Amino acid sequence: MCFTMQKSRDPAQPTKLRRRLTANAQNAGHSIIQLTRAISLGFFPSPTVIHLGNRADIYLSAAIQKHLRKTYDACRNGQPLVTREQFQKFLDGTQGEAMPKLTEQKYTFEKFLELLWLDFGVDAMKPSPAAEKDLSWPMSNYFINSSHNTYLWGFQLLTKGTTNAYRRVLQKGCRCVEIDVWDGDKPLPTGDQVQGNRPPSHRRGFSGSSIHSAAAQVKGTVSREIEKRREKRGMPKQHSHSPRCSQFDSFATLQPAGTKTSSDIDQLSVKSRSFPRHEPIVMHGYYDYQLTEPVGFREVCQTIREEAFKSTNLPLIVSLEVHARAEQQEVMVQIMKQEWKDLLVDAPLDGLPKHQMPRLCDLQRKILIKVKKSASLGESTNSSLMLPPGSPGLNDDGSISDGERPAPPTTRKTKICDALGSLGIYTHSEHFDKFEAASSKVASHIYSLSEKQIIDLYTTKHKEMFAHNRNFFMRAYPKSMRVDSSNPDPASCWRKGVQMVALNWQSCDEGMMLNTGMFAGEDGWVLKPAGYRSTDACISQYDAIPAKTLELFITVFAGQHIPLPEDMKPKHTKHFRPFVKCELHVEKPEERPSEAMDADFRPREIDYKQRIDHGKTDHPEFLQNNILRFQSIPGVVEDLSFVRFKVEDDSQRWSFQRDGVAAWACIRLSRLQTGYRFIDLYDMQGNKTEGKLFVLVQKHLR
């Protein structure tokens, strides 16, 4: 057998230190795996495959191998091999493994690594086995992974609606999707009709004419920035859209409906519609403005049927925001029944007492509809639209919120027909007036409030809000001025007991990172912690779970396969200087209502953010100032607090043209395991990568 070894001369470049083994196939009497197993890790420190017995092959970078070897050497404490007692002490005291079972008297490094990796686990995030999830609670006792404007995938004033957006969020664990439904069998009203329906004055916010000019300016700015970046990266200039795309360009269609004639619309329908003319459509709209290219309601229902239960049997909630008239609503009901068949909950469950919420286990492989009740069923639709002038309007999904958009004329409200309203069996939308209202005691109601409204209401009614949310649904959505598709802090809402925090999944920002940390491995439903459930009698979140003080130290040793920043070319890997930033997401003292403050509270400066010095390339080692220290952090509730990591490029830290964020991770504090661990990294598209950080976690709560 003939082997050759190639080694880079520059030891400072770990990505180029990878040895290459080549074997003469005619004389190969042993496999490469057997050879790899026989080679000492100390002799062969560069990135390589390690064979763990007959159980698995793992890839470890040179720096990570070195630190694992140091861990083993410290554990054996001068002995030739690690003894069972030493290994047991390490697993119990450092790794936090309760009563580890070991059978052998002594352990080599390879056996030590095999048991640590495969039997006990080295992931920083504690596994959450979905098979053992408690499904016996009423469905309002769970936090639900929720999406806002699901039909969009990108900046909401530039993107196009697509059924692929539904496919993506369902594949990523979303269990509450939103559909904005409009008439698909008639042209939009003319400009004269639009102006005739406008109220004489608006509250603060965009006017019908200003939104178009503002959007056009945004488009121009974004387009110029895109061209600048393409030019810097040596890419050719973009050409104009094809006729089909230009017809439905997000801003080409951002025109008052009257600027298009019926013949124009018919022509667009012939060229672009992939759905029947008479069926409802799904799009992002603003009263009489079409902000995105529409997709067919049937297409969306088909995509939901295909993806809803591929990875989990737990129920899916479809939140309908209906702008269609009664005849089209009837068509919607027909389509949902045709496409979803027995998956659709269209009648109360057999054997369930009236006015009682079903348990999660009763709803497996079921689709529930969240919609307003029809007027004849005793519920006024869009009741917020009939509030006195100057009152804050509350729409079902946030299309009007916080007084930030014009108050629509009452003649434009949409009434829900009986056939559609009757589908809101266990999840019906309800206008919020006050917690003492009769509607707040109906088991199936859902109050939808914007992030700002929740904060404002919480400052004066935090006990009433918490008591309501122990038993009934509440949904939060981003305030309407977030036209950049950014997100609020979902953890703040979860701490208030809000079950559904609808987020813009097209943005991989802080909110979505926290959302990923909450629902990782949970199939979209997380049981609320004790104290937050319907059987509890706690009067506020501060009585539900006693807050603790946290001491957290995280030593970052090394990384491997760190994703590059999106605008960095692979050939520039050697210039990559990754460093790690870490932030604790806990309730800060100033976020508490005044009456919930401790009498002896004294404000002090608390550092919730830390960072370490940078390493080199995509296989970095962090040698100096590599400890993230969080000391005496008050007000910590583990189940509702998070630690978030970001890997950024130090070489781009002061660049205004380039985004230096390369990767991230977010872990719920209650699932952050102590000891020597690996943190899995995500890219800026929200996809899990091969990237990892090797760390030591020391966590103590008192």
KOLKE-846168 format. One record per residue (C-alpha): residue number from 1; residue in one letter; x, y, z. Coordinates in steps of 0.5 Angstrom, whole numbers. Each point is the difference from the previous one (the first is absolute). Layout:
N
NUM_a_X_Y_Z
...
END
This chain:
702
1_m_0_0_0
2_c_3_7_-2
3_f_-2_6_4
4_t_2_7_-1
5_m_-1_6_5
6_q_-1_7_-3
7_k_1_6_6
8_s_0_7_-1
9_r_6_4_2
10_d_-4_6_4
11_p_-2_-3_6
12_a_-5_6_1
13_q_-4_-2_-5
14_p_-4_-6_3
15_t_-5_0_-6
16_k_6_-2_-4
17_l_3_-5_5
18_r_-4_-5_-2
19_r_4_-6_-2
20_r_-2_-4_-6
21_l_1_-8_0
22_t_0_-4_-7
23_a_0_-7_0
24_n_2_-5_-6
25_a_-6_-3_-1
26_q_3_-7_-3
27_n_4_-1_7
28_a_-5_3_5
29_g_0_-6_5
30_h_-3_5_5
31_s_-6_5_0
32_i_2_7_1
33_i_-5_0_6
34_q_4_-5_3
35_l_7_4_-1
36_t_-4_6_3
37_r_-1_-4_6
38_a_7_-2_1
39_i_3_7_0
40_s_1_4_6
41_l_-4_6_1
42_g_6_3_3
43_f_5_-2_-6
44_f_-6_3_-5
45_p_-3_6_2
46_s_-3_3_-6
47_p_-7_-1_-2
48_t_-2_-7_-1
49_v_-5_-5_1
50_i_0_-4_6
51_h_-3_-7_0
52_l_-4_-2_7
53_g_0_-7_0
54_n_-5_-3_-5
55_r_-5_5_2
56_a_2_7_-3
57_d_5_4_-4
58_i_1_7_2
59_y_3_6_-3
60_l_4_5_5
61_s_5_5_-1
62_a_7_1_2
63_a_-1_5_6
64_i_-6_-4_2
65_q_4_-7_0
66_k_5_4_5
67_h_-5_3_5
68_l_-4_-7_0
69_r_7_-3_2
70_k_2_5_5
71_t_-7_-2_3
72_y_2_-7_0
73_d_6_1_3
74_a_-3_4_6
75_c_-5_-5_1
76_r_6_-6_1
77_n_4_5_5
78_g_6_-3_-2
79_q_-2_-7_-1
80_p_2_-4_-6
81_l_-8_-1_-1
82_v_-6_3_2
83_t_-3_-4_6
84_r_-8_-2_1
85_e_0_4_6
86_q_4_6_-4
87_f_-5_0_-6
88_q_-6_-1_5
89_k_2_6_4
90_f_1_4_-7
91_l_-7_-2_-2
92_d_-3_2_6
93_g_3_6_2
94_t_2_3_-6
95_q_-5_-2_-5
96_g_-6_0_4
97_e_-2_-8_-1
98_a_-4_-3_5
99_m_3_-7_2
100_p_4_-1_-6
101_k_1_-8_-1
102_l_7_-2_-1
103_t_2_-8_-1
104_e_7_1_-2
105_q_6_1_5
106_k_4_4_-4
107_y_-1_4_-7
108_t_4_2_-5
109_f_0_7_-4
110_e_-4_-3_-5
111_k_-5_-4_4
112_f_-1_6_5
113_l_-2_4_-7
114_e_-4_-5_-2
115_l_-4_0_6
116_l_0_7_1
117_w_-3_1_-7
118_l_-5_-5_-1
119_d_-2_-3_6
120_f_-1_7_5
121_g_0_5_-6
122_v_4_6_-1
123_d_-5_5_-3
124_a_-1_7_4
125_m_-7_-1_-1
126_k_-4_-5_4
127_p_-4_-5_-4
128_s_-7_1_0
129_p_-3_-7_-2
130_a_-7_2_-4
131_a_-2_-7_2
132_e_0_1_7
133_k_-4_7_0
134_d_-6_1_4
135_l_-6_0_-4
136_s_-5_0_5
137_w_-1_7_1
138_p_-6_5_-3
139_m_3_3_-6
140_s_1_7_3
141_n_5_-3_5
142_y_5_0_-5
143_f_5_5_-4
144_i_-1_0_-7
145_n_5_1_-6
146_s_-4_5_-4
147_s_1_4_-6
148_h_-2_7_-3
149_n_-1_2_-7
150_t_2_-7_-2
151_y_-1_1_-7
152_l_6_4_0
153_w_7_-2_-1
154_g_4_7_0
155_f_-1_7_2
156_q_-7_1_0
157_l_0_6_-5
158_l_4_-3_-5
159_t_-1_-8_0
160_k_-5_-4_-4
161_g_-5_-5_4
162_t_1_-7_-1
163_t_-2_-7_2
164_n_7_-2_1
165_a_0_5_6
166_y_-5_-5_3
167_r_4_-6_-2
168_r_6_3_4
169_v_-3_2_6
170_l_-4_-6_1
171_q_7_-4_-1
172_k_3_4_5
173_g_-5_-1_5
174_c_-6_5_0
175_r_-6_-2_3
176_c_-4_6_-1
177_v_0_3_-7
178_e_-4_6_-3
179_i_-4_1_-7
180_d_-2_7_-2
181_v_-6_-1_-5
182_w_-3_4_-5
183_d_-5_0_-6
184_g_3_-4_-6
185_d_-6_1_-4
186_k_-1_8_-1
187_p_5_6_-2
188_l_2_4_6
189_p_-5_6_1
190_t_2_6_-5
191_g_3_7_3
192_d_-6_4_0
193_q_-3_-6_5
194_v_6_0_4
195_q_0_8_1
196_g_-7_0_1
197_n_0_-5_6
198_r_6_3_3
199_p_-1_4_7
200_p_0_7_0
201_s_6_0_5
202_h_6_-5_2
203_r_3_-2_7
204_r_8_1_-1
205_g_3_-5_-4
206_f_0_-1_-8
207_s_-5_3_-4
208_g_-2_-4_-7
209_s_4_4_-4
210_s_6_1_5
211_i_1_-8_0
212_h_1_0_-7
213_s_5_5_-1
214_a_4_-2_7
215_a_0_-7_-3
216_a_3_2_-7
217_q_5_4_4
218_v_2_-7_4
219_k_0_-4_-6
220_g_5_5_-4
221_t_4_0_6
222_v_0_-7_1
223_s_1_-1_-7
224_r_6_5_0
225_e_3_-4_6
226_i_0_-7_-4
227_e_3_3_-6
228_k_6_3_4
229_r_1_-7_4
230_r_0_-4_-7
231_e_5_5_-3
232_k_5_-1_6
233_r_-1_-7_-1
234_g_2_0_-7
235_m_-7_-2_-2
236_p_-4_2_-7
237_k_-5_5_1
238_q_-7_-2_1
239_h_-5_0_-7
240_s_-7_3_1
241_h_-5_-5_2
242_s_-3_-5_-6
243_p_-7_3_-2
244_r_-4_-5_5
245_c_4_2_6
246_s_0_7_-2
247_q_-8_0_0
248_f_0_-3_7
249_d_6_4_3
250_s_-1_1_7
251_f_0_8_-1
252_a_-3_0_-7
253_t_-6_-3_3
254_l_0_5_6
255_q_-5_5_-4
256_p_-7_2_2
257_a_-4_-5_-3
258_g_-3_5_-5
259_t_6_1_-3
260_k_-1_-7_-4
261_t_-6_-1_-4
262_s_-4_-6_0
263_s_3_-2_-7
264_d_7_0_3
265_i_-2_-4_6
266_d_-3_-5_-5
267_q_7_0_-4
268_l_4_-1_6
269_s_-5_-6_2
270_v_1_-4_-6
271_k_8_1_0
272_s_1_-1_7
273_r_-5_-4_4
274_s_1_-7_2
275_f_-7_0_3
276_p_-7_0_-2
277_r_-3_6_-1
278_h_-6_-1_5
279_e_4_-2_6
280_p_3_4_5
281_i_7_3_0
282_v_5_1_6
283_m_5_6_0
284_h_2_6_4
285_g_-4_6_-1
286_y_-2_6_3
287_y_-7_2_-1
288_d_0_2_-7
289_y_7_-1_-2
290_q_3_-7_-2
291_l_7_-1_3
292_t_2_-7_-2
293_e_-1_-4_-6
294_p_-6_-5_2
295_v_0_-7_0
296_g_-6_-5_0
297_f_-4_-1_7
298_r_-1_-8_-3
299_e_8_0_-1
300_v_1_2_7
301_c_-5_-5_3
302_q_4_-5_-4
303_t_7_2_2
304_i_-3_-1_7
305_r_-3_-6_-1
306_e_7_-3_-3
307_e_4_3_6
308_a_-4_0_6
309_f_1_-7_3
310_k_7_-2_-3
311_s_4_1_6
312_t_-5_0_6
313_n_-7_-2_1
314_l_-2_6_5
315_p_-5_4_-2
316_l_0_6_-5
317_i_-3_7_1
318_v_-2_4_-7
319_s_-1_7_2
320_l_-5_3_-5
321_e_0_8_-2
322_v_-6_1_-4
323_h_-1_5_-5
324_a_-4_-4_-5
325_r_-8_1_0
326_a_-5_-5_2
327_e_0_-4_-7
328_q_7_0_0
329_q_0_-3_7
330_e_-5_-5_-2
331_v_6_-2_-5
332_m_5_0_5
333_v_-4_-5_5
334_q_-1_-5_-6
335_i_7_0_-2
336_m_3_-1_7
337_k_-5_-6_1
338_q_2_-3_-7
339_e_8_1_1
340_w_0_-2_7
341_k_-6_-5_1
342_d_0_-3_7
343_l_6_4_2
344_l_-4_6_1
345_v_-4_1_7
346_d_-7_2_-3
347_a_-4_-2_6
348_p_1_-1_7
349_l_4_-6_2
350_d_-5_-6_2
351_g_0_-1_8
352_l_3_6_2
353_p_-4_5_4
354_k_-3_6_-2
355_h_4_6_1
356_q_6_-4_2
357_m_7_0_-4
358_p_3_-6_-3
359_r_6_-3_3
360_l_6_0_-5
361_c_0_-8_-1
362_d_-7_1_-2
363_l_2_4_-6
364_q_5_-4_-3
365_r_1_1_-8
366_k_-6_5_0
367_i_0_7_-3
368_l_-4_6_4
369_i_-3_6_-3
370_k_1_7_4
371_v_-5_4_-3
372_k_-5_5_3
373_k_-7_-2_1
374_s_-5_2_-4
375_a_-5_6_2
376_s_-6_-5_0
377_l_4_-5_5
378_g_0_6_5
379_e_7_3_-2
380_s_1_6_-3
381_t_5_0_-6
382_n_6_5_0
383_s_-4_4_6
384_s_7_4_1
385_l_-2_4_-6
386_m_-6_2_3
387_l_3_3_6
388_p_-1_8_1
389_p_5_5_-3
390_g_7_0_3
391_s_-1_-7_4
392_p_6_-5_-2
393_g_-2_-5_-5
394_l_1_-7_1
395_n_0_-4_-6
396_d_0_-8_0
397_d_7_0_-3
398_g_3_7_1
399_s_-2_3_-7
400_i_-2_6_4
401_s_4_1_7
402_d_2_5_5
403_g_-3_5_-4
404_e_6_0_-4
405_r_-5_-1_-7
406_p_-5_4_-3
407_a_-7_-2_4
408_p_-4_-3_-6
409_p_-7_2_-2
410_t_-5_-4_4
411_t_-3_-2_-7
412_r_6_-4_-2
413_k_-1_-5_6
414_t_0_-7_-2
415_k_-6_-5_3
416_i_1_-7_1
417_c_-5_-5_-3
418_d_-3_-5_4
419_a_3_-6_-4
420_l_7_3_2
421_g_-1_2_7
422_s_-2_-6_2
423_l_7_-3_-1
424_g_2_4_6
425_i_-1_-6_4
426_y_5_0_5
427_t_4_6_-2
428_h_-4_6_-2
429_s_2_7_0
430_e_-3_5_4
431_h_1_8_1
432_f_3_2_7
433_d_-4_5_4
434_k_2_-2_7
435_f_2_-6_4
436_e_-7_1_4
437_a_-4_-1_-7
438_a_-5_-6_-1
439_s_4_-2_-6
440_s_7_-1_4
441_k_-4_-6_4
442_v_-1_-4_-7
443_a_5_-6_0
444_s_1_1_-8
445_h_2_7_0
446_i_6_3_-2
447_y_2_7_1
448_s_5_3_-5
449_l_4_6_2
450_s_6_4_-2
451_e_7_0_3
452_k_-1_7_2
453_q_-7_-1_3
454_i_2_-6_4
455_i_6_4_3
456_d_-5_6_2
457_l_-6_-5_2
458_y_5_-4_5
459_t_3_7_3
460_t_-7_1_3
461_k_-4_-7_0
462_h_6_-5_1
463_k_-4_-5_5
464_e_-6_0_-4
465_m_4_-1_-7
466_f_4_-6_4
467_a_-7_-3_3
468_h_-3_0_-7
469_n_6_-3_-4
470_r_0_-6_5
471_n_-7_-2_-3
472_f_-1_3_-6
473_f_4_2_-7
474_m_4_6_-1
475_r_3_2_-7
476_a_6_5_-1
477_y_2_3_-6
478_p_5_5_-3
479_k_-2_7_0
480_s_-2_3_-6
481_m_6_5_-1
482_r_5_-6_-1
483_v_-1_0_-8
484_d_7_-3_0
485_s_-2_-6_3
486_s_3_0_6
487_n_-2_-3_7
488_p_-2_1_7
489_d_3_-3_6
490_p_-4_-7_0
491_a_3_-1_7
492_s_-3_6_3
493_c_-7_-3_-2
494_w_1_-7_2
495_r_2_3_7
496_k_-7_3_0
497_g_-3_-7_-2
498_v_-2_2_-7
499_q_-1_-7_-4
500_m_1_3_-7
501_v_6_5_-2
502_a_-1_1_-7
503_l_7_1_-3
504_n_2_2_-7
505_w_4_-6_-2
506_q_3_3_-6
507_s_5_4_5
508_c_5_-4_3
509_d_1_5_6
510_e_0_0_7
511_g_-7_-1_1
512_m_0_-6_-5
513_m_6_-3_4
514_l_-3_0_6
515_n_-6_-3_-3
516_t_5_-6_-2
517_g_3_-1_7
518_m_-7_0_3
519_f_-3_-6_-5
520_a_6_-4_-2
521_g_-2_-7_0
522_e_-7_2_3
523_d_-4_-2_-7
524_g_-3_7_1
525_w_-4_0_7
526_v_4_1_6
527_l_-4_-2_7
528_k_0_7_4
529_p_4_-1_7
530_a_-4_-1_6
531_g_-3_6_3
532_y_-2_2_-7
533_r_-5_-5_-1
534_s_-8_-1_0
535_t_0_-4_7
536_d_5_5_3
537_a_-3_6_5
538_c_6_5_-1
539_i_-2_7_-1
540_s_6_2_-3
541_q_6_-2_-4
542_y_4_2_6
543_d_-4_-5_5
544_a_0_-5_-6
545_i_8_-2_0
546_p_5_3_5
547_a_5_4_-3
548_k_7_-2_1
549_t_7_3_0
550_l_5_-3_-6
551_e_7_-1_0
552_l_2_-2_-7
553_f_7_-1_-3
554_i_1_-3_-7
555_t_8_-1_-2
556_v_0_0_-8
557_f_6_-5_-2
558_a_-1_-1_-7
559_g_-4_0_-6
560_q_-1_-4_-7
561_h_-3_1_-6
562_i_-3_7_2
563_p_-4_2_-6
564_l_3_6_-3
565_p_-4_7_-1
566_e_-5_0_-5
567_d_4_5_-4
568_m_7_-3_1
569_k_3_-4_-6
570_p_3_-7_2
571_k_6_2_-3
572_h_1_5_6
573_t_-1_-5_5
574_k_7_1_3
575_h_-2_8_1
576_f_-6_-3_4
577_r_1_3_8
578_p_-6_-3_3
579_f_-1_2_7
580_v_-6_-2_5
581_k_-5_4_3
582_c_-5_-2_5
583_e_-6_3_3
584_l_-5_-2_6
585_h_-7_1_-1
586_v_-4_1_6
587_e_-5_4_3
588_k_4_7_2
589_p_-2_3_7
590_e_-3_6_-4
591_e_-5_-4_-4
592_r_-3_-2_6
593_p_-7_4_2
594_s_2_5_6
595_e_-5_-4_5
596_a_4_-7_-2
597_m_7_4_2
598_d_3_-3_7
599_a_0_5_5
600_d_8_0_1
601_f_1_0_-7
602_r_6_5_-2
603_p_2_1_-7
604_r_7_-2_-2
605_e_3_-1_-7
606_i_-1_-7_-3
607_d_4_-2_-6
608_y_-4_-5_-4
609_k_5_0_-6
610_q_7_-3_0
611_r_5_-2_-6
612_i_6_-3_-1
613_d_7_1_-4
614_h_0_-2_-7
615_g_3_-6_-3
616_k_2_-2_-7
617_t_-3_-3_-6
618_d_-7_-5_0
619_h_4_-5_5
620_p_2_5_5
621_e_3_-1_7
622_f_-1_6_6
623_l_6_0_4
624_q_-1_7_4
625_n_-6_3_3
626_n_-4_-6_-2
627_i_-5_0_6
628_l_-7_3_0
629_r_-1_2_7
630_f_-7_2_3
631_q_0_1_7
632_s_-6_1_5
633_i_-5_1_-5
634_p_-7_1_4
635_g_-7_-2_-2
636_v_1_-6_-4
637_v_-5_-5_-2
638_e_3_-6_-3
639_d_-5_-2_-5
640_l_-2_7_-2
641_s_8_2_-1
642_f_5_-1_-6
643_v_7_1_-1
644_r_1_2_-7
645_f_7_-1_-4
646_k_2_4_-6
647_v_7_-1_-4
648_e_2_6_-4
649_d_6_2_-4
650_d_5_5_3
651_s_2_2_-6
652_q_-6_2_-2
653_r_-2_3_6
654_w_1_8_-2
655_s_-3_-1_-7
656_f_-6_3_-2
657_q_-1_-3_-6
658_r_1_-7_2
659_d_-4_-4_5
660_g_5_-4_5
661_v_-5_-5_3
662_a_2_-7_-2
663_a_-4_-5_4
664_w_-4_0_7
665_a_-3_-5_5
666_c_-6_1_5
667_i_-1_-5_6
668_r_-5_1_6
669_l_3_0_6
670_s_-3_-6_3
671_r_2_-4_-6
672_l_8_3_1
673_q_4_-6_2
674_t_6_1_5
675_g_7_-3_-2
676_y_4_-1_-6
677_r_-5_1_-6
678_f_-1_2_-7
679_i_-5_5_-3
680_d_-3_-1_-6
681_l_0_6_-5
682_y_-5_3_-5
683_d_1_4_-6
684_m_-3_7_-1
685_q_-6_-4_-4
686_g_-2_-3_6
687_n_3_-7_-2
688_k_4_-5_4
689_t_7_0_-2
690_e_6_-5_1
691_g_3_6_4
692_k_2_-2_8
693_l_3_4_6
694_f_3_-4_5
695_v_-1_3_7
696_l_0_-1_7
697_v_-7_2_4
698_q_0_1_7
699_k_-7_2_3
700_h_-2_1_7
701_l_-7_3_2
702_r_-2_2_7
END
